Structures are given as C-alpha cells and as structure tokens.
C-alpha cells in the first residue's frame, strides 16, 4: 500500500501545533498523544524519559501558557516511506516573565513521531537554547 506522504505531513503538522503551540487543554489530553516511552532531551540537562516523568513538564507548560513553536508549525517534516515514522524540525521562541523581567528564549528543535494503530504519536524531542 502506497503511503500518501503529503497527507501524513499534514497530520504531523497538526499534531506539532497541537502539542507545541496550543497548550490550552488538560494534561491527560496532551499526554494521550505521547508514546509511553517518549523522551525529552533539553539543553544542558539529562533526558526526561517516559510519560510519567514528562507529566510535570507538560503541567508547567499548560499552567504557564508556554508555547514552543509557531502557529505555522515546523519548518520541514519528513515521513518514512513505510508511513509509520516521521520527524520534524523547526524554530521556537518563548517569552517568560521572571522576577528580573521578561526573558525570551530562542532555539531549534527536532521532534520524532511514531504511528501506532493508525494514529501519530509524539515519541521524542531534542532542542537547543541559543541564549546559553
């Protein structure tokens, strides 16, 4: 069966925006789009492995209305020929109010996705922080 790569790219873009831009849902809803053993690899920190360990990160992002993407989604998306693995790459800019003023963090990210039972799931992400 031939994979419609462009249709799959659109699905990945929608999921990227849902997870990295639209943090207006509850934690359980957001984590339902993650594989159980998802990995976050922040700059200058150890990896955060598994949904249980990632939960506090997502809670903070939702609570603080932080987004890590742009409304258009990633700059580019690659879907495997088999149609069950994908990755995307993009830029982010986050503004956070801190006691010493407004801080803007900018960087790049790469996200991994796996299709499970016909649905794309977030499998991992690594990102840079150009402010470091």
WOMOVEN-V948200 format. One record per run of one state. SS is the DSSP state (2 for helix, 1 for strand, 0 for the rest). FROM is the first residue (numbers start at 1). LEN is the number of residues. If there is no record, write none. Layout:
SS&FROM&LEN  SS&FROM&LEN
This chain:
0&1&4  2&5&16  0&21&6  2&27&5  0&32&2  1&34&8  0&42&6  1&48&2  0&50&1  2&51&13  0&64&12  1&76&4  0&80&5  1&85&14  0&99&2  1&101&16  0&117&2  1&119&9  0&128&5
